[in-house]
Amino acid sequence: MADTATTFAGIHNENEFYSHHYLSEIFTGDIRDTVARWRDAAEAAGGASAGARTPYDAL
C-alpha cells in the first residue's frame, strides 16, 4: 500500500499542500517521535487500565 494522505487517518492534504514525496517518505519519520512520546506517556500513566490512552486509541 502506498503511503499517501489517504492512508493516514485524519490527514487531509488540502489543495495538495504537502507533496507526495513528503507524505510518502518523510512524514512517517517526522511523526514517529510524536507517536512514541504518546505511547510512552500512556504507559507511564498506567496504560489503558488506568484510563491513560494514546490519542489514536481514544478514537
PDB file as gemmi writes it, atoms N, CA and C in Angstrom:
CRYST1    1.000    1.000    1.000  90.00  90.00  90.00 P 1                      
ATOM      1  N   MET A   1       0.840  -1.170   0.000  1.00  0.00           N  
ATOM      2  CA  MET A   1       0.000   0.000   0.000  1.00  0.00           C  
ATOM      3  C   MET A   1       0.884   1.232   0.000  1.00  0.00           C  
ATOM      4  N   ALA A   2       0.590   2.172  -0.841  1.00  0.00           N  
ATOM      5  CA  ALA A   2       1.378   3.407  -0.927  1.00  0.00           C  
ATOM      6  C   ALA A   2       1.014   4.322   0.226  1.00  0.00           C  
ATOM      7  N   ASP A   3       2.009   4.980   0.806  1.00  0.00           N  
ATOM      8  CA  ASP A   3       1.769   5.943   1.868  1.00  0.00           C  
ATOM      9  C   ASP A   3       1.410   7.286   1.245  1.00  0.00           C  
ATOM     10  N   THR A   4       0.147   7.600   1.294  1.00  0.00           N  
ATOM     11  CA  THR A   4      -0.334   8.889   0.815  1.00  0.00           C  
ATOM     12  C   THR A   4      -1.212   9.473   1.911  1.00  0.00           C  
ATOM     13  N   ALA A   5      -1.737  10.645   1.703  1.00  0.00           N  
ATOM     14  CA  ALA A   5      -2.598  11.268   2.704  1.00  0.00           C  
ATOM     15  C   ALA A   5      -3.789  10.382   3.031  1.00  0.00           C  
ATOM     16  N   THR A   6      -4.256   9.597   2.067  1.00  0.00           N  
ATOM     17  CA  THR A   6      -5.422   8.756   2.314  1.00  0.00           C  
ATOM     18  C   THR A   6      -5.109   7.566   3.201  1.00  0.00           C  
ATOM     19  N   THR A   7      -3.850   7.204   3.381  1.00  0.00           N  
ATOM     20  CA  THR A   7      -3.513   6.074   4.238  1.00  0.00           C  
ATOM     21  C   THR A   7      -3.329   6.483   5.688  1.00  0.00           C  
ATOM     22  N   PHE A   8      -3.282   7.780   5.967  1.00  0.00           N  
ATOM     23  CA  PHE A   8      -3.140   8.272   7.337  1.00  0.00           C  
ATOM     24  C   PHE A   8      -4.478   8.829   7.795  1.00  0.00           C  
ATOM     25  N   ALA A   9      -5.119   8.149   8.724  1.00  0.00           N  
ATOM     26  CA  ALA A   9      -6.430   8.591   9.201  1.00  0.00           C  
ATOM     27  C   ALA A   9      -6.335   9.994   9.778  1.00  0.00           C  
ATOM     28  N   GLY A  10      -7.242  10.842   9.351  1.00  0.00           N  
ATOM     29  CA  GLY A  10      -7.292  12.206   9.863  1.00  0.00           C  
ATOM     30  C   GLY A  10      -6.416  13.199   9.124  1.00  0.00           C  
ATOM     31  N   ILE A  11      -5.625  12.742   8.166  1.00  0.00           N  
ATOM     32  CA  ILE A  11      -4.769  13.635   7.386  1.00  0.00           C  
ATOM     33  C   ILE A  11      -5.467  13.933   6.067  1.00  0.00           C  
ATOM     34  N   HIS A  12      -5.729  15.204   5.834  1.00  0.00           N  
ATOM     35  CA  HIS A  12      -6.360  15.632   4.583  1.00  0.00           C  
ATOM     36  C   HIS A  12      -5.413  16.602   3.905  1.00  0.00           C  
ATOM     37  N   ASN A  13      -4.961  16.265   2.746  1.00  0.00           N  
ATOM     38  CA  ASN A  13      -3.998  17.076   2.012  1.00  0.00           C  
ATOM     39  C   ASN A  13      -4.756  18.126   1.194  1.00  0.00           C  
ATOM     40  N   GLU A  14      -5.209  19.171   1.887  1.00  0.00           N  
ATOM     41  CA  GLU A  14      -5.992  20.224   1.246  1.00  0.00           C  
ATOM     42  C   GLU A  14      -5.185  20.929   0.174  1.00  0.00           C  
ATOM     43  N   ASN A  15      -5.747  21.039  -1.008  1.00  0.00           N  
ATOM     44  CA  ASN A  15      -5.131  21.736  -2.141  1.00  0.00           C  
ATOM     45  C   ASN A  15      -3.712  21.259  -2.418  1.00  0.00           C  
ATOM     46  N   GLU A  16      -3.450  19.980  -2.127  1.00  0.00           N  
ATOM     47  CA  GLU A  16      -2.116  19.404  -2.358  1.00  0.00           C  
ATOM     48  C   GLU A  16      -1.019  20.212  -1.664  1.00  0.00           C  
ATOM     49  N   PHE A  17      -1.304  20.659  -0.423  1.00  0.00           N  
ATOM     50  CA  PHE A  17      -0.349  21.462   0.341  1.00  0.00           C  
ATOM     51  C   PHE A  17       0.966  20.715   0.542  1.00  0.00           C  
ATOM     52  N   TYR A  18       0.884  19.435   0.900  1.00  0.00           N  
ATOM     53  CA  TYR A  18       2.089  18.612   1.077  1.00  0.00           C  
ATOM     54  C   TYR A  18       2.374  17.847  -0.211  1.00  0.00           C  
ATOM     55  N   SER A  19       3.624  17.741  -0.543  1.00  0.00           N  
ATOM     56  CA  SER A  19       3.981  16.992  -1.750  1.00  0.00           C  
ATOM     57  C   SER A  19       3.814  15.490  -1.500  1.00  0.00           C  
ATOM     58  N   HIS A  20       3.647  14.752  -2.570  1.00  0.00           N  
ATOM     59  CA  HIS A  20       3.540  13.294  -2.465  1.00  0.00           C  
ATOM     60  C   HIS A  20       4.809  12.732  -1.819  1.00  0.00           C  
ATOM     61  N   HIS A  21       5.958  13.273  -2.184  1.00  0.00           N  
ATOM     62  CA  HIS A  21       7.228  12.809  -1.615  1.00  0.00           C  
ATOM     63  C   HIS A  21       7.253  12.994  -0.098  1.00  0.00           C  
ATOM     64  N   TYR A  22       6.821  14.142   0.385  1.00  0.00           N  
ATOM     65  CA  TYR A  22       6.812  14.377   1.836  1.00  0.00           C  
ATOM     66  C   TYR A  22       5.927  13.357   2.536  1.00  0.00           C  
ATOM     67  N   LEU A  23       4.718  13.159   2.032  1.00  0.00           N  
ATOM     68  CA  LEU A  23       3.792  12.232   2.689  1.00  0.00           C  
ATOM     69  C   LEU A  23       4.252  10.787   2.593  1.00  0.00           C  
ATOM     70  N   SER A  24       4.887  10.410   1.509  1.00  0.00           N  
ATOM     71  CA  SER A  24       5.272   9.012   1.351  1.00  0.00           C  
ATOM     72  C   SER A  24       6.626   8.680   1.969  1.00  0.00           C  
ATOM     73  N   GLU A  25       7.519   9.642   2.071  1.00  0.00           N  
ATOM     74  CA  GLU A  25       8.876   9.345   2.549  1.00  0.00           C  
ATOM     75  C   GLU A  25       9.235  10.002   3.873  1.00  0.00           C  
ATOM     76  N   ILE A  26       8.840  11.231   4.091  1.00  0.00           N  
ATOM     77  CA  ILE A  26       9.342  11.996   5.221  1.00  0.00           C  
ATOM     78  C   ILE A  26       8.372  12.028   6.390  1.00  0.00           C  
ATOM     79  N   PHE A  27       7.079  12.116   6.119  1.00  0.00           N  
ATOM     80  CA  PHE A  27       6.085  12.257   7.179  1.00  0.00           C  
ATOM     81  C   PHE A  27       6.151  11.129   8.203  1.00  0.00           C  
ATOM     82  N   THR A  28       6.300   9.900   7.737  1.00  0.00           N  
ATOM     83  CA  THR A  28       6.339   8.771   8.672  1.00  0.00           C  
ATOM     84  C   THR A  28       7.500   8.907   9.653  1.00  0.00           C  
ATOM     85  N   GLY A  29       8.625   9.424   9.199  1.00  0.00           N  
ATOM     86  CA  GLY A  29       9.753   9.663  10.104  1.00  0.00           C  
ATOM     87  C   GLY A  29       9.496  10.817  11.044  1.00  0.00           C  
ATOM     88  N   ASP A  30       8.850  11.877  10.530  1.00  0.00           N  
ATOM     89  CA  ASP A  30       8.544  13.039  11.359  1.00  0.00           C  
ATOM     90  C   ASP A  30       7.560  12.695  12.469  1.00  0.00           C  
ATOM     91  N   ILE A  31       6.571  11.876  12.179  1.00  0.00           N  
ATOM     92  CA  ILE A  31       5.529  11.571  13.147  1.00  0.00           C  
ATOM     93  C   ILE A  31       5.955  10.473  14.130  1.00  0.00           C  
ATOM     94  N   ARG A  32       6.986   9.723  13.784  1.00  0.00           N  
ATOM     95  CA  ARG A  32       7.434   8.595  14.610  1.00  0.00           C  
ATOM     96  C   ARG A  32       7.756   9.033  16.044  1.00  0.00           C  
ATOM     97  N   ASP A  33       8.458  10.157  16.217  1.00  0.00           N  
ATOM     98  CA  ASP A  33       8.807  10.630  17.557  1.00  0.00           C  
ATOM     99  C   ASP A  33       7.573  11.034  18.355  1.00  0.00           C  
ATOM    100  N   THR A  34       6.623  11.642  17.693  1.00  0.00           N  
ATOM    101  CA  THR A  34       5.393  12.063  18.372  1.00  0.00           C  
ATOM    102  C   THR A  34       4.597  10.856  18.843  1.00  0.00           C  
ATOM    103  N   VAL A  35       4.453   9.867  17.999  1.00  0.00           N  
ATOM    104  CA  VAL A  35       3.714   8.658  18.360  1.00  0.00           C  
ATOM    105  C   VAL A  35       4.420   7.935  19.510  1.00  0.00           C  
ATOM    106  N   ALA A  36       5.735   7.868  19.486  1.00  0.00           N  
ATOM    107  CA  ALA A  36       6.491   7.230  20.569  1.00  0.00           C  
ATOM    108  C   ALA A  36       6.283   7.982  21.882  1.00  0.00           C  
ATOM    109  N   ARG A  37       6.257   9.303  21.821  1.00  0.00           N  
ATOM    110  CA  ARG A  37       6.037  10.113  23.030  1.00  0.00           C  
ATOM    111  C   ARG A  37       4.642   9.857  23.589  1.00  0.00           C  
ATOM    112  N   TRP A  38       3.618   9.777  22.726  1.00  0.00           N  
ATOM    113  CA  TRP A  38       2.260   9.472  23.174  1.00  0.00           C  
ATOM    114  C   TRP A  38       2.197   8.105  23.838  1.00  0.00           C  
ATOM    115  N   ARG A  39       2.840   7.116  23.209  1.00  0.00           N  
ATOM    116  CA  ARG A  39       2.821   5.743  23.736  1.00  0.00           C  
ATOM    117  C   ARG A  39       3.522   5.672  25.090  1.00  0.00           C  
ATOM    118  N   ASP A  40       4.683   6.319  25.201  1.00  0.00           N  
ATOM    119  CA  ASP A  40       5.427   6.311  26.454  1.00  0.00           C  
ATOM    120  C   ASP A  40       4.652   7.003  27.572  1.00  0.00           C  
ATOM    121  N   ALA A  41       3.983   8.102  27.264  1.00  0.00           N  
ATOM    122  CA  ALA A  41       3.203   8.825  28.275  1.00  0.00           C  
ATOM    123  C   ALA A  41       2.029   7.986  28.756  1.00  0.00           C  
ATOM    124  N   ALA A  42       1.363   7.273  27.846  1.00  0.00           N  
ATOM    125  CA  ALA A  42       0.241   6.422  28.229  1.00  0.00           C  
ATOM    126  C   ALA A  42       0.712   5.260  29.095  1.00  0.00           C  
ATOM    127  N   GLU A  43       1.849   4.667  28.740  1.00  0.00           N  
ATOM    128  CA  GLU A  43       2.385   3.561  29.536  1.00  0.00           C  
ATOM    129  C   GLU A  43       2.833   4.044  30.909  1.00  0.00           C  
ATOM    130  N   ALA A  44       3.435   5.212  30.978  1.00  0.00           N  
ATOM    131  CA  ALA A  44       3.897   5.754  32.253  1.00  0.00           C  
ATOM    132  C   ALA A  44       2.725   6.098  33.170  1.00  0.00           C  
ATOM    133  N   ALA A  45       1.584   6.437  32.579  1.00  0.00           N  
ATOM    134  CA  ALA A  45       0.402   6.793  33.363  1.00  0.00           C  
ATOM    135  C   ALA A  45      -0.408   5.571  33.772  1.00  0.00           C  
ATOM    136  N   GLY A  46       0.030   4.407  33.405  1.00  0.00           N  
ATOM    137  CA  GLY A  46      -0.644   3.187  33.828  1.00  0.00           C  
ATOM    138  C   GLY A  46      -1.365   2.443  32.736  1.00  0.00           C  
ATOM    139  N   GLY A  47      -1.299   2.928  31.529  1.00  0.00           N  
ATOM    140  CA  GLY A  47      -1.913   2.220  30.413  1.00  0.00           C  
ATOM    141  C   GLY A  47      -3.415   2.360  30.368  1.00  0.00           C  
ATOM    142  N   ALA A  48      -4.043   1.602  29.479  1.00  0.00           N  
ATOM    143  CA  ALA A  48      -5.478   1.697  29.248  1.00  0.00           C  
ATOM    144  C   ALA A  48      -6.284   1.320  30.486  1.00  0.00           C  
ATOM    145  N   SER A  49      -5.758   0.427  31.307  1.00  0.00           N  
ATOM    146  CA  SER A  49      -6.494   0.017  32.508  1.00  0.00           C  
ATOM    147  C   SER A  49      -6.642   1.171  33.493  1.00  0.00           C  
ATOM    148  N   ALA A  50      -5.740   2.149  33.429  1.00  0.00           N  
ATOM    149  CA  ALA A  50      -5.820   3.316  34.309  1.00  0.00           C  
ATOM    150  C   ALA A  50      -6.510   4.492  33.615  1.00  0.00           C  
ATOM    151  N   GLY A  51      -6.985   4.283  32.405  1.00  0.00           N  
ATOM    152  CA  GLY A  51      -7.676   5.334  31.669  1.00  0.00           C  
ATOM    153  C   GLY A  51      -6.748   6.186  30.834  1.00  0.00           C  
ATOM    154  N   ALA A  52      -5.449   5.896  30.837  1.00  0.00           N  
ATOM    155  CA  ALA A  52      -4.493   6.651  30.023  1.00  0.00           C  
ATOM    156  C   ALA A  52      -4.374   5.986  28.668  1.00  0.00           C  
ATOM    157  N   ARG A  53      -4.711   6.739  27.621  1.00  0.00           N  
ATOM    158  CA  ARG A  53      -4.659   6.187  26.275  1.00  0.00           C  
ATOM    159  C   ARG A  53      -3.970   7.154  25.339  1.00  0.00           C  
ATOM    160  N   THR A  54      -3.429   6.620  24.282  1.00  0.00           N  
ATOM    161  CA  THR A  54      -2.865   7.457  23.239  1.00  0.00           C  
ATOM    162  C   THR A  54      -4.025   8.094  22.463  1.00  0.00           C  
ATOM    163  N   PRO A  55      -3.792   9.204  21.778  1.00  0.00           N  
ATOM    164  CA  PRO A  55      -4.874   9.816  21.014  1.00  0.00           C  
ATOM    165  C   PRO A  55      -5.529   8.877  20.002  1.00  0.00           C  
ATOM    166  N   TYR A  56      -4.722   8.047  19.337  1.00  0.00           N  
ATOM    167  CA  TYR A  56      -5.301   7.158  18.338  1.00  0.00           C  
ATOM    168  C   TYR A  56      -6.101   6.023  18.996  1.00  0.00           C  
ATOM    169  N   ASP A  57      -5.762   5.636  20.227  1.00  0.00           N  
ATOM    170  CA  ASP A  57      -6.572   4.648  20.939  1.00  0.00           C  
ATOM    171  C   ASP A  57      -7.874   5.270  21.460  1.00  0.00           C  
ATOM    172  N   ALA A  58      -7.820   6.549  21.792  1.00  0.00           N  
ATOM    173  CA  ALA A  58      -9.006   7.230  22.273  1.00  0.00           C  
ATOM    174  C   ALA A  58     -10.073   7.365  21.191  1.00  0.00           C  
ATOM    175  N   LEU A  59      -9.632   7.381  19.942  1.00  0.00           N  
ATOM    176  CA  LEU A  59     -10.611   7.461  18.853  1.00  0.00           C  
ATOM    177  C   LEU A  59     -11.362   6.160  18.749  1.00  0.00           C  
TER     178      LEU A  59                                                      
END                                                                             
